Every structure is written in structure tokens, then in C-alpha cells.
Amino acid sequence: MTVVVRSVTVAVRSVTVVVTGHTPRMDTPTPEDPLDRGAVRLTVDGQPVEVTDDGQTLLDALRGPVGNRSVKDGCSPQGQCGCCTVLVDGQPRVSCVTPLRRVAGRSITTLDGLPEGDGERWADAFCATGGSQCGFCTPGIIMRFAGLEGSVPDDLPSDHSLGNRALSDQAPPDRDRAARALHAHLCRCTGWQTVLDAWEVGVGIRTLSAISSGEPVDRDASARRATLEGRSPQKVGPEVALGRGGFATDTAPVEALVAVPGDGPVDDPGSWVVADTLAAARREAGKVQGRRTTADVVPPLEAPAGNWASVLRTAWVEPAPLETDAAWCMPGSEPVGPLANGGAFGAKVDSPLPAVARVLAAAHGSTVLVAPSREDTVRFGPKRPPVAGGALVDGTGILRVVRTSGIVEAVAAVAPGLDVVEVDVVGPPTSPNVRAAGWAEAVVLLTGAGAMTPGQPVVSPAGAEAAATVDDDGIRVVVRCGDPLDEVVLRSYCIGAAHMAWSWITSEGLSVDGDGVVHDLTIRSFGIVRATETPPVVVEVLPDDGTPINGSDAVFAAVAAATWCHRGCPPDLPTG
């Protein structure tokens, strides 16, 4: 049986969707559409389909007419995050930069089409190790691992003379090879270590019993801990690893109109371009793919004058959630916003998109999905406020910070001896809600000055304690934050926070010019450290029967301070 997704007759486009569970979408006929190149036939998860080739990518086709929402769009069309990875004739491929016509006649396998039991096996492994938090990047990583599991060993003779039977007897690729395979992916949440643990469990190098007590897991307690650490509602369970966390772009009805930002302010609904499909909206908006600049990353503030024991200047930093902001709304209803499962550690809390979706739905009398591209979110999304400060060994000093509501109070909570001076700077928006914004910088500065010492417990405004040491052997963390609720989940978030802190201090930053325009618009240009470059992280969770509180923010601040000292306390971040 052939599933006809789109059929073409005499150059007039029409749609017949018979994929179970999806409502047909009727495109407006376009008799002289120059992009109409006829039907492309391929096999998706074992089902033959036909899709009209209107210049779209494989990702466009999978998420659009085919209706497969397990394939995620994290950077399209940059091809840099790996969230849209599928198997093409058994080989992993990034679908957002694969033209649909290039896969004509090929076999496409998504997470939904893995052999029976394989998806569940991988989901259980990721859940057991804490290798998936928001779950947005996990389906693509699972597909990469599925391809790697069946791949040719590194040491196979070039003539492949071993044959399939001998290949099946080979040991699975080791952890190092899995880490190299992850170069095609980005994950902002987990810090890679738990992802690689999931690889080892998934292919049988380690057993679940080696990392689990075997006791039943209280999913409500797990979700409670994840919500505390992520600072927005979070689900925990195998379904999250399978990409079923309820993201706005996944739950929007298939018949929804799609809006992308135009040239005006992002919070002005009148500046958005609305069309039948995402690809059409991007074409009508005249979107040009963002690029990585060769300009240097430069801290925007000058350090205060003084004979300081330590000086710290930070650059603009992108929170870089893999799931870009999105929201959708039906006329007269409440919008579904970007906090469905995870809020980018505070970066999406104040998103303007739900309000935009509500206005557009009312104006068009139809459900509207607002779906910015990666470069859009880089331009309008909130950044970590840059600082420039000097401190003395007694804990006093001056911290200059780009004006951000609430930042003075955040710093005062942990560093009352610092005089916080807000400075007006032209640039992208900032937010005090980004993980430990302001007060983590204060901890770093005071540690460099000797007012705090590396390894000394850092106490967060919430009351959590974390101590960290960083050396050439890796990162070690001790954390106390009330009842752990679920140690696997807590440890995962603490490892992720340690990775984020290491990455921030050593390599992250955006190039922003004197007019406040961001030039680093690709996800790879943010400087996020890859799996093979991340030091090993050991986390010890101290027993505590107190009220559960967020612990990973304290870990972030403690590891950032220890990493800066390990790097010799150079005044400008990133240290390189």
C-alpha cells in the first residue's frame, strides 16, 4: 500500500493525507508554482509515501505532510545540532539540510520506525542514566546511536571480508567512538556524560543493575526534582527520551497556519509573516540563513578602575536551548507556550510568543503556530547579562553589569560587599532568570580575589550548598539541596550544570557589534563544548531530609569559580 501524502495533477497542487491520526491540510492551488517539481517517492518507516517536491528538505517533509513529530527541528536549516537525525538506508543523516529530491527511492527510518523494542530499549537506557532531561535532542541522538550500533568497526579490513555474520559478532563501539559520533550533535541539558552512560547501557556494555537499585521509581518525585532544577514544569520518563515531552511545535494541529518573524519587533504581531507551512512562511519572509562571524568575542563593559585583587569581564552569552521558542493558539483559547517540558533554565520564562500567537489566531480566525528559526531566537532571545568587576580579598568591590531588572538583588543575595552598578548598553535583551545570572559572576569574581577559596561551599540564594574542585583530572562536585527525591535526576542536572559552567568559562560567547547586532547566528558559533572535550564529572549528593530545593544552580556557580581559578583567573571570558 502506498501512503499518498501529496499528489500532483497538471501542476495544480492538492493534498491527500491518509496518515492515521492526522487531519488533511489543503494547500492553496498554485497553477504556475515554479517550485513544483513533481512527486518524490520514498519509504518512511516501512511505508511507501509520495511527497510533492516544492524545494523542501527531508525534515520539512517528515514534520509536514508525513506528520512525524519525533524528528525535531533545533537549528534548521543549519544542519548543526543533530536533532533532526534520521537513518537513510541505514546511515545517520541530518535531515534539515538534505533536499527531499536527494532521497527519492531511499528508505528513511525515524525513531518511530526502529525495529520493535529498540526504541523502548534506548528510552529505558536514557531514562535510567539521566541521559535525557527536556528530551528535545534525544530522538536525534538515539538515531545516531542506532546507526552507530550497526556500523562497521573502526578496525574492520578495508575489503569488509568478515561478512555480515562476523560483523554481528563484533563488540559494540566503545564509549570513545560514541563520543566522537556525538560531534554531530548538541545537548544543552545533560553535559554528555549521562548520554554516554546511556550508550553503554543501550548496547550492553553496562547493565541497568550496575546503575540502578532496582527499586520502583517514583515518577512524581522524579518530575518534582526535575522541575526544581529546570525552574519550569518537567516530565520524567521513557516517553520524554522518545521526544514526547509535549513541545509546542509537536502539539500544534497539522492544519495550523505558521508564522515567522518579519523585520519588525518580535513582540509586534503585525511584523510576523503568516503562511500555510513553515517553508512557505520562511520564503515569504525572505529569510537568509544566519552565519558565524569571524569577528572576535569582546566583553562590552570596561572594568572599574582600581587596584583589585581580581578583575572579571564577561561577554554576551547565548543560553542556547536546543528547542527554539515556539507557541500556538486557537482563536479564543489560551496559547500553548514554550514551557511545555523545560524552560531553558529560565531563558524562556518571559517569552513574548504566547501573546503573539493569541493575537495572530484572533486576526486570522485560525490556529496559528509561531515558529522562529534558530537565528531569530538568537536575535531576540534573552542573554546572560555581561559584567565587568573588580574585587578585593575582603569581599568588597564593584560589579558593573548591563542593566537588567532584578540583577542587583540577585548579586546582593550572595555578595553583599559588591557595589552593583547597572550600565546601559546597546545590545540584545538580557534576563535575570537565566541560570544563576549575576550572582554566579559574583562568586567567580570573589573566588579569584581570595574572598572565597576554590572548593569552599557556595550557598545559592535558595539555600543549596555546592563545592567544586577542578583540575587536570576533571571536575568533582559535592551538593546538598534537601531531599534528593531522585538521585539519578538530581545527578544528571548537576552534571549538566557542571558542563555548562565549564563551557561558559572556557569557550562560550557571542560576537555583538557596537550597534548591538548579534553576528554569531549559528548554533555551533555559541562555543558549547562537545562530548569529547568535556572533562569527566563526579557528583556526590549529600544525604538530606530537608525541603527539596534547586541544587544545580549552586553547582553551576561553584564549578564556574573553580574552573576560572584552574585557568589562572584571566580577566576576560571566555578563557579559551
C-alpha positions in Angstrom: 0.0 0.0 0.0 1.3 3.5 -0.8 0.5 6.3 1.5 0.0 9.3 -0.8 1.0 12.4 1.1 0.7 14.9 -1.7 -0.4 14.2 -5.3 0.2 16.5 -8.3 -2.1 16.8 -11.3 -1.5 19.2 -14.2 0.8 21.3 -12.0 -2.1 22.1 -9.6 -1.1 21.2 -6.1 -3.5 19.4 -3.8 -3.1 17.3 -0.7 -4.4 13.9 0.2 -3.1 12.9 3.6 -4.2 9.5 4.8 -1.6 9.1 7.6 -3.6 7.8 10.6 -4.4 10.4 13.2 -3.7 13.4 11.1 -6.1 15.9 9.5 -5.7 16.6 5.8 -4.2 20.0 5.0 -5.4 21.7 1.8 -2.8 23.9 0.2 -4.0 26.8 -2.0 -3.7 25.7 -5.7 -0.8 27.4 -7.4 -1.0 26.6 -11.2 2.2 28.2 -12.0 4.3 27.4 -9.0 7.9 27.3 -10.2 9.0 25.3 -7.2 6.6 22.4 -8.0 9.0 19.7 -9.2 6.6 16.7 -9.1 6.3 13.8 -6.6 9.1 12.2 -4.8 8.6 8.6 -3.8 10.4 7.2 -0.8 9.8 4.8 2.1 9.3 6.2 5.6 9.4 3.7 8.5 8.4 0.9 6.2 5.6 2.7 4.4 5.8 3.9 0.8 4.9 7.6 0.5 4.7 10.3 -2.2 5.6 13.9 -1.3 5.4 16.9 -3.6 8.9 18.3 -4.1 8.4 22.1 -3.8 12.1 22.6 -2.9 11.6 21.4 0.7 14.0 19.4 2.8 13.6 15.9 4.1 12.9 17.4 7.5 10.2 19.7 6.1 8.5 16.6 4.5 8.8 14.5 7.6 7.4 17.0 10.0 5.0 18.5 7.5 3.0 16.3 5.2 4.2 13.0 6.6 3.3 14.2 10.1 6.2 12.6 12.0 6.9 14.7 15.1 9.7 12.5 16.6 12.1 14.3 14.2 13.0 17.6 15.8 13.9 21.0 14.4 16.6 22.6 16.5 18.5 24.7 14.1 17.0 24.3 10.6 18.4 24.8 8.1 21.8 25.0 9.7 22.5 21.2 10.0 24.5 21.8 13.2 22.5 20.4 16.2 21.7 16.8 15.2 18.1 16.9 16.5 16.7 16.0 13.1 18.9 12.9 12.5 17.3 10.0 10.8 18.6 6.9 9.0 18.8 7.0 5.2 19.3 3.4 4.0 20.6 2.7 7.5 23.1 5.5 7.7 22.6 8.6 10.1 21.9 11.8 8.2 20.9 15.3 9.3 17.6 15.8 7.5 17.3 19.6 7.7 20.0 20.0 5.1 19.0 17.0 3.0 17.0 18.1 -0.1 13.9 15.9 -0.4 14.7 15.1 -4.0 18.1 13.6 -3.0 16.4 10.8 -1.1 14.0 9.8 -3.8 13.6 6.0 -3.8 15.5 5.7 -0.5 14.4 4.1 2.8 14.1 6.6 5.7 13.9 5.4 9.3 12.9 7.7 12.1 12.7 6.9 15.9 9.1 5.7 15.3 10.3 3.2 12.7 13.1 1.4 14.7 12.7 -2.4 15.0 10.2 -3.5 17.6 11.6 -3.0 21.1 14.6 -0.9 20.0 13.1 2.5 20.8 12.0 1.3 24.2 15.4 -0.2 24.9 17.1 3.2 24.2 14.4 5.1 26.1 14.9 3.0 29.2 18.7 3.4 29.0 18.4 7.2 28.7 15.9 7.4 31.5 17.9 5.1 33.8 21.1 7.1 33.4 19.6 10.6 33.4 20.7 11.0 29.8 17.6 12.9 28.8 16.2 16.0 30.5 13.9 18.1 28.3 14.1 15.3 25.7 14.3 17.5 22.7 17.7 16.4 21.4 17.4 12.8 22.5 15.5 11.3 19.5 18.2 12.5 17.1 20.9 11.1 19.5 19.1 7.8 19.7 19.0 7.6 15.9 22.8 8.4 15.8 23.3 5.6 18.3 21.1 3.2 16.4 23.2 3.8 13.3 26.4 3.5 15.3 25.3 0.3 16.9 25.1 -1.4 13.5 28.1 0.3 11.9 31.3 -1.1 10.6 34.0 -1.4 13.4 37.0 1.1 13.1 39.4 -1.8 12.7 37.5 -3.7 10.0 39.6 -4.7 7.0 39.0 -2.3 4.1 37.6 -5.1 1.9 34.9 -5.9 4.5 35.8 -9.6 4.1 34.4 -10.5 7.5 30.9 -10.7 6.2 27.7 -9.8 7.9 27.7 -12.8 10.3 31.2 -11.9 11.5 30.2 -8.3 11.8 27.3 -9.2 14.1 29.7 -10.9 16.4 31.8 -7.8 16.9 31.7 -6.0 20.2 29.8 -2.7 20.0 31.7 0.5 19.5 33.3 1.8 22.7 32.5 4.9 24.7 35.2 7.0 22.9 33.8 6.2 19.5 30.3 7.0 20.7 31.6 10.4 22.0 33.1 11.1 18.6 29.8 10.3 16.9 28.2 12.9 19.1 30.3 15.6 17.4 27.3 15.9 15.0 25.0 16.8 18.0 24.5 19.3 20.7 22.8 18.9 24.1 22.5 21.8 26.4 21.0 19.9 29.4 22.9 16.8 30.3 26.6 17.5 29.9 27.2 14.4 27.7 28.4 12.1 30.4 24.9 10.6 31.1 24.3 10.4 27.4 27.4 8.2 27.0 26.3 6.2 30.0 23.0 5.6 28.1 25.1 4.4 25.1 26.9 1.8 27.2 23.6 0.6 28.8 21.8 0.6 25.5 24.4 -1.6 23.7 25.0 -3.9 26.8 28.5 -2.7 27.8 26.9 -1.9 31.2 23.8 -3.3 32.7 20.9 -1.4 34.3 21.6 -3.2 37.5 25.0 -1.6 37.7 23.5 1.9 37.9 20.1 1.2 39.4 19.0 -0.2 42.8 16.1 -2.0 41.1 13.6 -0.3 43.3 10.5 1.1 41.6 10.9 4.7 40.5 8.5 7.4 41.9 7.9 9.4 38.7 6.1 12.1 40.6 9.2 12.6 42.8 11.4 12.5 39.7 9.3 15.1 38.0 9.3 17.3 41.1 13.1 17.2 41.2 13.4 18.0 37.5 11.0 20.9 37.9 13.1 22.3 40.7 16.3 22.1 38.7 14.8 23.3 35.4 12.7 26.0 37.0 9.7 25.1 34.9 7.4 22.1 34.7 9.3 19.0 33.6 8.2 15.4 32.9 10.5 12.4 33.5 10.2 9.0 32.0 11.0 6.9 28.9 8.4 8.9 26.8 10.5 12.0 27.3 13.5 10.4 25.8 11.4 9.4 22.8 10.7 13.1 22.2 7.1 13.1 23.5 7.5 15.9 26.0 4.7 17.9 24.5 6.7 20.7 22.8 4.7 23.4 21.2 5.8 22.6 17.6 4.8 19.0 18.2 1.4 19.5 19.7 0.2 22.2 17.2 -2.6 20.9 14.9 -1.4 19.9 11.5 -3.8 22.4 9.9 -2.4 25.3 11.8 -1.1 28.3 10.0 2.6 29.0 10.6 4.1 32.4 11.4 7.7 33.5 11.4 9.2 36.9 12.4 9.5 39.6 9.9 11.6 42.8 10.1 9.8 44.4 13.0 9.9 43.9 16.8 9.3 40.3 17.7 6.6 41.3 20.2 4.6 43.1 17.5 2.2 40.6 15.9 1.9 42.8 12.9 5.5 42.2 11.9 5.1 38.4 11.6 4.7 36.6 8.3 1.9 34.0 8.2 1.6 31.2 5.6 0.2 27.7 5.2 3.6 26.0 6.0 6.8 26.8 7.7 8.8 26.5 4.5 6.3 28.9 2.8 6.4 31.4 5.6 10.2 31.5 5.6 10.2 32.1 1.8 7.7 34.9 2.1 9.7 36.5 4.9 12.8 36.4 2.7 14.8 34.7 5.4 18.5 34.5 4.8 20.4 31.8 6.7 22.4 33.2 9.6 26.1 32.6 9.7 29.0 32.5 12.1 31.1 35.6 12.1 34.9 35.8 12.1 34.7 38.8 14.5 36.2 38.4 17.9 34.1 37.9 21.1 34.6 41.1 23.1 33.2 41.9 26.6 31.1 45.0 26.2 31.9 46.7 29.6 35.2 48.1 30.9 36.4 47.1 34.3 36.1 49.6 37.1 39.3 51.5 37.9 41.1 50.3 41.0 43.9 48.2 42.4 41.9 45.0 42.5 42.9 41.5 43.7 40.9 40.1 40.7 39.2 41.5 37.6 36.5 39.8 35.6 34.8 40.8 32.3 32.2 38.6 30.6 30.8 38.6 27.1 27.3 38.2 25.8 26.4 34.5 26.2 23.5 32.7 24.5 21.5 30.3 26.8 21.2 28.0 23.7 18.3 25.8 24.4 18.0 23.1 21.6 14.3 23.7 21.4 13.8 27.1 19.9 11.0 29.3 21.3 7.5 28.4 19.9 3.9 28.8 20.8 0.5 28.2 19.2 -3.1 29.3 19.8 -6.6 28.6 18.6 -8.9 31.6 18.3 -10.5 32.4 21.6 -8.3 29.9 23.5 -5.3 30.0 25.8 -2.0 29.7 24.0 0.4 26.7 24.3 3.8 28.2 25.1 7.4 27.3 25.1 7.4 25.8 28.7 5.8 22.5 27.8 8.7 20.5 29.1 11.6 22.6 30.2 12.3 26.3 30.0 15.9 26.6 29.1 16.9 27.1 32.8 15.0 30.4 32.9 15.6 31.7 29.4 12.0 31.1 28.2 10.2 32.3 31.3 9.3 35.7 29.8 8.8 34.7 26.2 6.6 37.1 24.2 5.4 34.3 21.8 2.2 33.1 23.6 0.8 36.7 23.4 1.8 36.9 19.7 0.2 33.6 18.9 -3.1 34.7 20.6 -3.3 37.9 18.6 -2.5 36.2 15.3 -5.0 33.4 15.9 -7.7 36.0 16.5 -6.7 38.1 13.5 -6.7 35.1 11.1 -9.6 33.2 12.6 -7.5 30.1 12.6 -5.0 28.2 14.8 -1.5 29.8 14.4 1.8 28.3 15.3 4.6 31.0 15.8 7.9 29.3 15.0 11.0 31.4 14.9 14.1 29.9 13.4 17.4 29.5 15.3 18.8 32.8 14.1 15.6 34.6 15.1 15.8 33.3 18.7 19.5 34.3 18.9 18.5 37.9 17.9 15.5 38.3 20.2 16.1 35.7 23.0 17.4 36.9 26.4 21.1 36.6 27.1 23.2 36.3 30.2 23.9 39.9 31.4 27.6 40.8 30.7 29.5 42.1 33.7 32.8 43.8 34.4 34.0 43.9 38.0 36.9 44.2 40.4 37.1 42.8 43.9 39.4 42.7 47.0 40.2 39.9 49.3 37.8 41.3 51.9 34.9 40.7 49.6 34.3 44.3 48.7 34.4 45.7 45.1 32.5 47.0 42.2 30.5 44.9 39.7 29.3 46.8 36.6 26.5 44.9 34.8 24.4 45.5 31.7 21.1 47.0 33.1 18.8 44.0 33.9 15.8 44.2 36.2 16.4 42.1 39.3 20.1 41.7 38.9 21.1 43.9 41.8 19.1 41.8 44.2 20.5 38.6 42.8 24.1 39.7 43.4 23.3 41.1 46.9 22.0 37.7 48.0 25.5 36.2 47.8 27.9 39.1 47.7 26.7 42.0 49.8 30.1 43.6 49.7 30.0 44.2 46.0 28.6 47.6 44.8 26.5 46.8 41.8 26.4 49.5 39.1 24.0 49.0 36.2 25.1 50.3 32.8 23.0 51.0 29.7 24.5 49.2 26.7 23.1 48.7 23.3 22.7 45.0 22.6 20.4 42.0 22.7 17.9 41.6 25.6 19.1 40.2 28.9 17.3 38.4 31.7 17.9 37.8 35.4 16.1 34.4 35.1 19.0 32.8 33.1 20.7 30.2 35.3 22.3 32.0 38.3 22.6 35.2 36.4 24.6 37.9 38.2 25.3 36.0 41.4 27.4 33.3 39.7 29.6 36.0 38.3 29.9 37.5 41.8 31.0 34.1 43.2 33.6 33.7 40.4 35.0 37.2 41.0 35.2 36.8 44.7 36.9 33.4 44.4 39.5 34.9 42.2 40.1 37.7 44.7 40.6 35.3 47.5 37.5 36.3 49.4 36.3 32.7 48.7 38.5 29.8 48.0 38.1 27.1 45.3 36.4 24.1 46.9 34.6 26.3 49.5 30.9 25.6 49.6 28.9 28.0 47.5 25.5 28.8 49.0 22.8 29.8 46.5 20.1 32.3 47.2 17.7 29.3 47.5 20.0 27.9 50.3 21.6 25.0 48.4 25.3 24.2 49.0 27.7 23.1 46.4 31.5 22.7 46.5 33.6 22.0 43.4 37.2 21.3 42.6 38.6 21.4 39.0 42.0 20.1 38.0 43.6 18.3 35.0 41.8 15.1 36.0 38.3 16.5 35.8 35.5 18.1 37.9 34.4 16.9 41.3 31.2 18.2 42.9 29.5 17.8 46.3 26.0 19.1 46.6 23.4 19.4 49.3 19.9 20.6 48.4 17.3 19.0 50.6 15.7 15.6 49.9 17.2 14.5 46.6 13.8 12.9 45.6 15.5 11.1 42.7 19.3 10.9 42.8 19.6 9.9 39.1 17.7 13.0 38.1 19.5 15.3 40.5 22.9 14.0 39.5 22.0 14.5 35.8 21.1 18.1 36.3 24.3 18.7 38.4 26.5 17.1 35.7 24.7 19.3 33.1 25.3 22.4 35.3 29.0 21.5 35.6 29.3 21.1 31.8 27.5 24.4 31.3 29.8 26.2 33.8 33.0 24.7 32.2 31.7 25.6 28.8 30.8 29.2 29.8 34.2 29.9 31.4 36.3 28.3 28.7 34.6 28.8 25.3 31.2 30.5 25.2 30.5 33.9 23.8 28.7 35.9 21.1 30.1 38.5 18.8 28.0 41.6 19.1 28.9 44.8 17.3 28.8 48.4 18.6 25.2 48.8 17.3 24.1 45.9 19.4 23.7 43.5 16.5 24.5 39.8 17.1 26.6 38.3 14.4 27.1 34.7 15.7 23.8 33.3 14.5 24.6 29.6 14.1 24.3 27.2 16.9 27.8 26.0 16.6 29.1 29.5 16.9 27.9 29.7 20.6 31.0 27.8 21.8 29.3 24.9 23.5 31.9 22.3 24.5 31.5 18.9 22.7 31.4 15.5 24.3 35.0 14.6 23.6 36.1 17.9 25.1 34.2 17.8 28.3 36.1 16.8 31.5 34.8 13.8 33.5 32.4 15.0 36.2 31.9 13.2 39.5 28.9 14.3 41.6 28.4 13.4 45.3 24.9 14.0 46.6 24.9 14.5 50.4 22.0 12.9 52.2 19.5 15.5 53.5 15.9 15.1 54.6 15.2 18.8 54.3 12.8 20.6 51.9 13.9 19.9 48.3 15.4 23.0 46.6 17.2 23.7 43.4 20.8 22.4 43.7 22.2 22.6 40.1 22.4 26.4 40.1 24.8 26.3 43.1 26.8 23.6 41.3 27.0 25.9 38.2 28.4 28.8 40.3 30.8 26.6 42.2 32.2 24.9 39.1 32.4 28.2 37.2 34.5 29.6 40.0 36.8 26.6 40.3 37.2 26.4 36.5 38.2 30.1 36.3 40.8 29.6 39.0 42.1 26.4 37.4 42.5 28.5 34.2 44.6 31.1 36.1 41.9 33.8 36.5 42.4 35.7 33.2 40.3 38.9 33.3 38.3 38.2 30.1 35.9 35.4 29.4 35.9 33.1 27.7 39.4 32.0 28.7 39.9 29.9 25.5 
